[in-house]
Amino acid sequence: MKLSARNQLKGRIVTIKEGAVNAIVVLDIGGGNQISATISMDAVKELNLKVGSEAYAVIKATSVMIGVEEIN
């Protein structure tokens, strides 16, 4: 797989929460870190995603925001 996106995180699928149209897929990317993505149920089926299988989170974004809690 070759992609132009530079942020490719390999992981193992730990959960797939299926909905009527979309699913939330959670990858364990190591070091106690997980990343989730909301994708279509069609994509889950086409990619044959299963808990325990390896997959990549591919992040292509023009901006990333960071926030902190307000201290009163």
N, CA, C and O atoms as a Tinker XYZ file with bonds, in Angstrom:
   288  protein
     1  N      0.845000   -1.170000    0.000000    73     2
     2  CA     0.000000    0.000000    0.000000    64     1     3
     3  C      0.891000    1.234000    0.000000    63     2     4     5
     4  O      1.714000    1.407000    0.899000    81     3
     5  N      0.734000    2.080000   -0.991000    73     3     6
     6  CA     1.442000    3.350000   -1.039000    64     5     7
     7  C      0.409000    4.462000   -1.047000    63     6     8     9
     8  O     -0.530000    4.460000   -1.844000    81     7
     9  N      0.601000    5.411000   -0.143000    73     7    10
    10  CA    -0.299000    6.555000   -0.044000    64     9    11
    11  C      0.510000    7.832000    0.095000    63    10    12    13
    12  O      1.660000    7.802000    0.534000    81    11
    13  N     -0.086000    8.941000   -0.275000    73    11    14
    14  CA     0.596000   10.222000   -0.109000    64    13    15
    15  C      0.553000   10.694000    1.343000    63    14    16    17
    16  O      1.395000   11.493000    1.752000    81    15
    17  N     -0.405000   10.217000    2.122000    73    15    18
    18  CA    -0.512000   10.618000    3.527000    64    17    19
    19  C      0.693000   10.082000    4.291000    63    18    20    21
    20  O      1.010000    8.896000    4.197000    81    19
    21  N      1.356000   10.933000    5.033000    73    19    22
    22  CA     2.552000   10.539000    5.770000    64    21    23
    23  C      2.234000    9.960000    7.141000    63    22    24    25
    24  O      3.049000    9.237000    7.713000    81    23
    25  N      1.069000   10.270000    7.666000    73    23    26
    26  CA     0.703000    9.796000    8.999000    64    25    27
    27  C     -0.050000    8.479000    8.889000    63    26    28    29
    28  O     -1.277000    8.455000    8.795000    81    27
    29  N      0.703000    7.385000    8.903000    73    27    30
    30  CA     0.135000    6.050000    8.808000    64    29    31
    31  C      0.528000    5.289000   10.065000    63    30    32    33
    32  O      1.709000    5.038000   10.306000    81    31
    33  N     -0.463000    4.925000   10.862000    73    31    34
    34  CA    -0.208000    4.256000   12.135000    64    33    35
    35  C     -0.719000    2.826000   12.069000    63    34    36    37
    36  O     -1.921000    2.594000   11.940000    81    35
    37  N      0.194000    1.869000   12.158000    73    35    38
    38  CA    -0.174000    0.456000   12.102000    64    37    39
    39  C     -0.656000    0.011000   13.473000    63    38    40    41
    40  O     -0.076000    0.375000   14.496000    81    39
    41  N     -1.715000   -0.772000   13.482000    73    39    42
    42  CA    -2.227000   -1.264000   14.749000    64    41    43
    43  C     -3.051000   -2.524000   14.578000    63    42    44    45
    44  O     -3.167000   -3.083000   13.488000    81    43
    45  N     -3.617000   -2.948000   15.694000    73    43    46
    46  CA    -4.474000   -4.129000   15.708000    64    45    47
    47  C     -5.868000   -3.686000   16.136000    63    46    48    49
    48  O     -6.017000   -2.939000   17.103000    81    47
    49  N     -6.881000   -4.144000   15.421000    73    47    50
    50  CA    -8.256000   -3.770000   15.732000    64    49    51
    51  C     -8.669000   -4.403000   17.054000    63    50    52    53
    52  O     -8.586000   -5.619000   17.228000    81    51
    53  N     -9.121000   -3.552000   17.993000    73    51    54
    54  CA    -9.561000   -4.064000   19.299000    64    53    55
    55  C    -11.073000   -4.044000   19.442000    63    54    56    57
    56  O    -11.626000   -4.885000   20.151000    81    55
    57  N    -11.752000   -3.124000   18.800000    73    55    58
    58  CA   -13.218000   -3.125000   18.811000    64    57    59
    59  C    -13.757000   -2.563000   17.503000    63    58    60    61
    60  O    -13.139000   -1.718000   16.856000    81    59
    61  N    -14.928000   -3.064000   17.144000    73    59    62
    62  CA   -15.707000   -2.511000   16.034000    64    61    63
    63  C    -17.124000   -2.365000   16.557000    63    62    64    65
    64  O    -17.814000   -3.356000   16.798000    81    63
    65  N    -17.552000   -1.123000   16.731000    73    63    66
    66  CA   -18.906000   -0.854000   17.219000    64    65    67
    67  C    -19.763000   -0.511000   16.009000    63    66    68    69
    68  O    -19.680000    0.590000   15.464000    81    67
    69  N    -20.585000   -1.466000   15.600000    73    67    70
    70  CA   -21.372000   -1.320000   14.386000    64    69    71
    71  C    -22.664000   -0.560000   14.637000    63    70    72    73
    72  O    -23.348000   -0.779000   15.637000    81    71
    73  N    -22.984000    0.332000   13.715000    73    71    74
    74  CA   -24.250000    1.051000   13.720000    64    73    75
    75  C    -25.009000    0.728000   12.450000    63    74    76    77
    76  O    -24.603000   -0.144000   11.682000    81    75
    77  N    -26.100000    1.421000   12.231000    73    75    78
    78  CA   -26.915000    1.172000   11.041000    64    77    79
    79  C    -26.178000    1.568000    9.763000    63    78    80    81
    80  O    -26.277000    0.882000    8.746000    81    79
    81  N    -25.435000    2.683000    9.820000    73    79    82
    82  CA   -24.764000    3.205000    8.629000    64    81    83
    83  C    -23.246000    3.220000    8.801000    63    82    84    85
    84  O    -22.513000    2.897000    7.867000    81    83
    85  N    -22.770000    3.596000    9.996000    73    83    86
    86  CA   -21.342000    3.731000   10.272000    64    85    87
    87  C    -20.904000    2.790000   11.377000    63    86    88    89
    88  O    -21.723000    2.231000   12.106000    81    87
    89  N    -19.595000    2.627000   11.483000    73    87    90
    90  CA   -18.993000    1.847000   12.564000    64    89    91
    91  C    -17.845000    2.657000   13.151000    63    90    92    93
    92  O    -17.195000    3.434000   12.452000    81    91
    93  N    -17.608000    2.464000   14.442000    73    91    94
    94  CA   -16.434000    3.053000   15.083000    64    93    95
    95  C    -15.425000    1.928000   15.252000    63    94    96    97
    96  O    -15.681000    0.940000   15.940000    81    95
    97  N    -14.279000    2.094000   14.614000    73    95    98
    98  CA   -13.216000    1.093000   14.653000    64    97    99
    99  C    -12.100000    1.638000   15.526000    63    98   100   101
   100  O    -11.625000    2.754000   15.316000    81    99
   101  N    -11.679000    0.839000   16.520000    73    99   102
   102  CA   -10.614000    1.258000   17.433000    64   101   103
   103  C     -9.395000    0.383000   17.194000    63   102   104   105
   104  O     -9.472000   -0.846000   17.222000    81   103
   105  N     -8.241000    1.059000   16.952000    73   103   106
   106  CA    -6.969000    0.367000   16.753000    64   105   107
   107  C     -6.079000    0.579000   17.965000    63   106   108   109
   108  O     -5.988000    1.691000   18.486000    81   107
   109  N     -5.426000   -0.476000   18.411000    73   107   110
   110  CA    -4.365000   -0.372000   19.415000    64   109   111
   111  C     -3.082000   -0.164000   18.626000    63   110   112   113
   112  O     -2.659000   -1.040000   17.872000    81   111
   113  N     -2.461000    1.012000   18.804000    73   111   114
   114  CA    -1.257000    1.327000   18.024000    64   113   115
   115  C      0.015000    1.178000   18.858000    63   114   116   117
   116  O      1.086000    1.629000   18.452000    81   115
   117  N     -0.107000    0.545000   20.021000    73   115   118
   118  CA     1.045000    0.269000   20.861000    64   117   119
   119  C      1.303000    1.343000   21.893000    63   118   120   121
   120  O      0.789000    2.458000   21.796000    81   119
   121  N      2.095000    0.999000   22.868000    73   119   122
   122  CA     2.471000    1.942000   23.910000    64   121   123
   123  C      1.300000    2.402000   24.754000    63   122   124   125
   124  O      1.351000    3.475000   25.355000    81   123
   125  N      0.238000    1.597000   24.808000    73   123   126
   126  CA    -0.949000    1.976000   25.557000    64   125   127
   127  C     -1.817000    2.995000   24.832000    63   126   128   129
   128  O     -2.708000    3.588000   25.440000    81   127
   129  N     -1.572000    3.207000   23.545000    73   127   130
   130  CA    -2.314000    4.196000   22.766000    64   129   131
   131  C     -3.309000    3.526000   21.832000    63   130   132   133
   132  O     -3.030000    2.488000   21.230000    81   131
   133  N     -4.480000    4.152000   21.729000    73   131   134
   134  CA    -5.499000    3.693000   20.799000    64   133   135
   135  C     -5.971000    4.872000   19.966000    63   134   136   137
   136  O     -5.922000    6.022000   20.404000    81   135
   137  N     -6.423000    4.573000   18.774000    73   135   138
   138  CA    -6.971000    5.594000   17.895000    64   137   139
   139  C     -8.254000    5.035000   17.304000    63   138   140   141
   140  O     -8.338000    3.848000   16.988000    81   139
   141  N     -9.254000    5.898000   17.155000    73   139   142
   142  CA   -10.529000    5.431000   16.606000    64   141   143
   143  C    -10.878000    6.203000   15.345000    63   142   144   145
   144  O    -10.450000    7.340000   15.147000    81   143
   145  N    -11.664000    5.558000   14.504000    73   143   146
   146  CA   -12.140000    6.182000   13.277000    64   145   147
   147  C    -13.582000    5.759000   13.045000    63   146   148   149
   148  O    -13.951000    4.611000   13.292000    81   147
   149  N    -14.387000    6.692000   12.572000    73   147   150
   150  CA   -15.751000    6.385000   12.173000    64   149   151
   151  C    -15.754000    6.201000   10.662000    63   150   152   153
   152  O    -15.425000    7.117000    9.908000    81   151
   153  N    -16.131000    5.006000   10.236000    73   151   154
   154  CA   -16.149000    4.687000    8.807000    64   153   155
   155  C    -17.496000    4.043000    8.475000    63   154   156   157
   156  O    -18.246000    3.647000    9.368000    81   155
   157  N    -17.783000    3.947000    7.206000    73   155   158
   158  CA   -19.061000    3.370000    6.792000    64   157   159
   159  C    -19.066000    1.857000    7.023000    63   158   160   161
   160  O    -18.021000    1.206000    7.030000    81   159
   161  N    -20.263000    1.325000    7.208000    73   159   162
   162  CA   -20.399000   -0.125000    7.333000    64   161   163
   163  C    -19.984000   -0.812000    6.032000    63   162   164   165
   164  O    -19.452000   -1.921000    6.051000    81   163
   165  N    -20.233000   -0.141000    4.899000    73   163   166
   166  CA   -19.781000   -0.694000    3.617000    64   165   167
   167  C    -18.266000   -0.873000    3.609000    63   166   168   169
   168  O    -17.763000   -1.884000    3.119000    81   167
   169  N    -17.529000    0.115000    4.155000    73   167   170
   170  CA   -16.067000    0.016000    4.200000    64   169   171
   171  C    -15.627000   -1.118000    5.120000    63   170   172   173
   172  O    -14.676000   -1.833000    4.805000    81   171
   173  N    -16.306000   -1.290000    6.255000    73   171   174
   174  CA   -15.977000   -2.394000    7.172000    64   173   175
   175  C    -16.087000   -3.718000    6.428000    63   174   176   177
   176  O    -15.216000   -4.579000    6.550000    81   175
   177  N    -17.152000   -3.878000    5.662000    73   175   178
   178  CA   -17.372000   -5.127000    4.925000    64   177   179
   179  C    -16.384000   -5.282000    3.774000    63   178   180   181
   180  O    -15.822000   -6.360000    3.583000    81   179
   181  N    -16.165000   -4.206000    3.001000    73   179   182
   182  CA   -15.259000   -4.278000    1.855000    64   181   183
   183  C    -13.823000   -4.581000    2.277000    63   182   184   185
   184  O    -13.106000   -5.295000    1.575000    81   183
   185  N    -13.399000   -4.035000    3.435000    73   183   186
   186  CA   -12.046000   -4.271000    3.945000    64   185   187
   187  C    -11.947000   -5.538000    4.785000    63   186   188   189
   188  O    -10.865000   -5.919000    5.231000    81   187
   189  N    -13.102000   -6.188000    4.996000    73   187   190
   190  CA   -13.168000   -7.417000    5.797000    64   189   191
   191  C    -12.533000   -7.209000    7.172000    63   190   192   193
   192  O    -11.753000   -8.041000    7.634000    81   191
   193  N    -12.874000   -6.088000    7.825000    73   191   194
   194  CA   -12.297000   -5.769000    9.127000    64   193   195
   195  C    -12.859000   -6.675000   10.202000    63   194   196   197
   196  O    -14.067000   -6.904000   10.272000    81   195
   197  N    -11.976000   -7.186000   11.035000    73   195   198
   198  CA   -12.341000   -8.076000   12.131000    64   197   199
   199  C    -11.506000   -7.707000   13.354000    63   198   200   201
   200  O    -10.359000   -7.277000   13.226000    81   199
   201  N    -12.090000   -7.877000   14.539000    73   199   202
   202  CA   -11.325000   -7.680000   15.774000    64   201   203
   203  C    -10.142000   -8.644000   15.760000    63   202   204   205
   204  O    -10.300000   -9.830000   15.470000    81   203
   205  N     -8.960000   -8.128000   16.074000    73   203   206
   206  CA    -7.749000   -8.944000   16.100000    64   205   207
   207  C     -6.892000   -8.831000   14.850000    63   206   208   209
   208  O     -5.720000   -9.207000   14.869000    81   207
   209  N     -7.462000   -8.318000   13.764000    73   207   210
   210  CA    -6.655000   -8.195000   12.548000    64   209   211
   211  C     -5.900000   -6.871000   12.525000    63   210   212   213
   212  O     -6.278000   -5.911000   13.196000    81   211
   213  N     -4.832000   -6.839000   11.745000    73   211   214
   214  CA    -4.015000   -5.637000   11.625000    64   213   215
   215  C     -4.623000   -4.687000   10.600000    63   214   216   217
   216  O     -5.225000   -5.112000    9.614000    81   215
   217  N     -4.454000   -3.397000   10.853000    73   215   218
   218  CA    -4.945000   -2.371000    9.937000    64   217   219
   219  C     -4.122000   -1.109000   10.160000    63   218   220   221
   220  O     -3.318000   -1.037000   11.090000    81   219
   221  N     -4.325000   -0.133000    9.317000    73   219   222
   222  CA    -3.623000    1.143000    9.422000    64   221   223
   223  C     -4.625000    2.266000    9.624000    63   222   224   225
   224  O     -5.675000    2.296000    8.982000    81   223
   225  N     -4.298000    3.183000   10.512000    73   223   226
   226  CA    -5.013000    4.454000   10.597000    64   225   227
   227  C     -4.228000    5.419000    9.726000    63   226   228   229
   228  O     -3.037000    5.635000    9.953000    81   227
   229  N     -4.880000    5.996000    8.737000    73   227   230
   230  CA    -4.227000    6.924000    7.827000    64   229   231
   231  C     -4.837000    8.303000    8.073000    63   230   232   233
   232  O     -6.046000    8.489000    7.935000    81   231
   233  N     -3.996000    9.258000    8.437000    73   231   234
   234  CA    -4.469000   10.584000    8.809000    64   233   235
   235  C     -3.990000   11.587000    7.773000    63   234   236   237
   236  O     -2.789000   11.762000    7.568000    81   235
   237  N     -4.928000   12.233000    7.134000    73   235   238
   238  CA    -4.625000   13.266000    6.139000    64   237   239
   239  C     -5.424000   14.499000    6.533000    63   238   240   241
   240  O     -6.633000   14.561000    6.310000    81   239
   241  N     -4.755000   15.462000    7.108000    73   239   242
   242  CA    -5.450000   16.653000    7.596000    64   241   243
   243  C     -4.625000   17.894000    7.289000    63   242   244   245
   244  O     -3.395000   17.854000    7.255000    81   243
   245  N     -5.321000   18.979000    7.071000    73   243   246
   246  CA    -4.627000   20.237000    6.828000    64   245   247
   247  C     -4.400000   21.006000    8.112000    63   246   248   249
   248  O     -3.605000   21.946000    8.137000    81   247
   249  N     -5.089000   20.620000    9.188000    73   247   250
   250  CA    -4.886000   21.292000   10.458000    64   249   251
   251  C     -5.195000   20.350000   11.611000    63   250   252   253
   252  O     -6.068000   19.487000   11.516000    81   251
   253  N     -4.471000   20.532000   12.687000    73   251   254
   254  CA    -4.700000   19.771000   13.919000    64   253   255
   255  C     -4.841000   20.803000   15.031000    63   254   256   257
   256  O     -4.012000   21.702000   15.169000    81   255
   257  N     -5.900000   20.661000   15.819000    73   255   258
   258  CA    -6.127000   21.600000   16.922000    64   257   259
   259  C     -5.752000   20.960000   18.251000    63   258   260   261
   260  O     -5.899000   19.750000   18.429000    81   259
   261  N     -5.273000   21.762000   19.170000    73   259   262
   262  CA    -4.936000   21.324000   20.515000    64   261   263
   263  C     -5.670000   22.221000   21.485000    63   262   264   265
   264  O     -5.702000   23.437000   21.295000    81   263
   265  N     -6.256000   21.653000   22.513000    73   263   266
   266  CA    -6.980000   22.432000   23.522000    64   265   267
   267  C     -6.606000   22.000000   24.907000    63   266   268   269
   268  O     -6.104000   20.897000   25.121000    81   267
   269  N     -6.856000   22.879000   25.848000    73   267   270
   270  CA    -6.630000   22.576000   27.269000    64   269   271
   271  C     -7.842000   23.020000   28.066000    63   270   272   273
   272  O     -8.616000   23.865000   27.618000    81   271
   273  N     -8.000000   22.453000   29.232000    73   271   274
   274  CA    -9.065000   22.846000   30.138000    64   273   275
   275  C     -8.806000   24.235000   30.671000    63   274   276   277
   276  O     -7.655000   24.603000   30.903000    81   275
   277  N     -9.859000   25.019000   30.870000    73   275   278
   278  CA    -9.712000   26.331000   31.488000    64   277   279
   279  C     -9.567000   26.160000   32.987000    63   278   280   281
   280  O    -10.283000   25.377000   33.611000    81   279
   281  N     -8.642000   26.896000   33.550000    73   279   282
   282  CA    -8.425000   26.889000   35.007000    64   281   283
   283  C     -9.048000   28.159000   35.568000    63   282   284   285
   284  O     -8.671000   29.269000   35.191000    81   283
   285  N     -9.996000   27.984000   36.463000    73   283   286
   286  CA   -10.685000   29.157000   37.048000    64   285   287
   287  C    -10.012000   29.585000   38.316000    63   286   288
   288  O    -10.443000   30.548000   38.950000    81   287
